[in-house]
Amino acid sequence: MEQEQEQTYYIDNILKEQLDNVKIVVTKKDRDYVMVIDGEEGSGKSVLAMQVAKHLDPKFNLDKVVFTSDQFIKAIKTCKPNSCIILDEAYNSANSRATLTEVNRSMVGVATEMRQRNLFVIFVLPTFFDLDKYFALWRCRALIHVYFDREGNRGQYIIFPKTTKKYLYLNGKKTYNYSKPPSPFPPCRFNNHYTVNEIEYRLKKAEAFKKRVVSNMALRWKDQRDAMVKELYHNFKVSAIDIVKRLESWGARALSDREIYRIVQLADD
């Protein structure tokens, strides 16, 4: 059932056959290919994604694993043809809904370049059902759902090809049900081998998460600042000039009159 690859990890024969067909489509027919791998936290979806990436792209390395939409766009624009890029879910741990929007926006922005460069792209996410409808139905060509077995062991997945994946999204979105329609393939297995340096991967993942948390904190602080400015201006009738002076007296970065009026204007719209 399984076929060894480099005596380190294996690709199940069912998946191998599908991936080999994908390689022909991308490399010989001037196409790109987008796949989603989803599953619960700790189920091993990132490990499987890297094994799939290595099979599709023998030169796959840690540089091709990205964690933010900015990193993703840069990778798409700079990588060589027939490369495989993984956009890993670690970047969206702080705010799944907001960053899934970034995924969709990123895809639209680089769709043409992806096709011209004949790329393989793998998105690793907690759940396929939270994706944008257009992306899930039309841009994504296949779904691999990774899951724990009844004893809580990882290493299992099921493949949903294009048509099945489409109806799965339409039927299962309300209940997050992966059984209707069922996959035309039997369950497959994978092992826990990293195709990149595991320590370096975890360090890169942690750094991406740290930056994401800082970014979210900065957004919250900005929202709080704007709310304070609106309160002072509208309810306490403090002028823009006096707001600037108060911020300076508190040791905060000074806002210009223009910034004050922009914040106030947002409240009035």
C-alpha positions, 0 to 999 in steps of 0.5 A: 500500500505504501511506497518508500521515498528516500527511506525517510517518509512514504507517500501512500500509493493512492496519493502518489498516483494523484500527485504524479498526475498533478505534476504532469498537468503543471509541468507539461500543460502550463498550469498551476495547482492549489491544494488545501490540507486541513485538520485539527491542531496537532494532527500532523497536517503541516508534516504531511504538507511538507511530504507532499511538497517534497514529492511535487518539488524535489528542491523543496526546502524551508524557504518555501514554507511561509506563514503570512500573506506578505511572505506568501506573495514574496515567495510567489514572485521570486520562486522558480517555475514548478516550485511548491509553496506552503502557506502554513496555518501557524500565521493565522493562529491569533485570528483565524477569520481575519487572516483567512480573508488575507489568504483569499486576497493574496490568492487573487493578487498573485493568481496570474503569476502563480499560473505563469510560473506553473506553481504548486501551492498548498494551504494548511488550515484548521478547516476547509469550510472557513475558506471563501466560497470562490476559493474553496469551490473553484480555485482549490483543486483538491482537499486532504483532510487529516484526522486522529484515529479513534485512539487519538493517534495521528497519521491518517488522512482522506483525499477529496478530489475536485468534484467531491470537494465541491459538494463537500463544501456545499453540503458540509459547511453548516455542520463541518461534516466531512462525510457527505459526500464520502471520498471516493478513496479509502483512508490513507496513512503518513508517518511523522517525518519532516522533510525540512529541519524540524528545529528550524521549522519550529523556530521559523513558525514561532517567530511568525506567530510572535510577529502576528501577535505583536501585529494584533496587539498593535491593532487593538492599541490603535482601536483603543487610541481612536476610541479615546480620540473620538470620546474626547472630541465628541463627548468632552468637546476637546479640540484637535489641537488640545488632543495633540497636546494631551497626547504629547504631555502623556509621552505618547507619539504625537498625532497631527491635526490631520490624523485627528480629523481623519479619526473623527471623520471615521466616527461621523461616516 
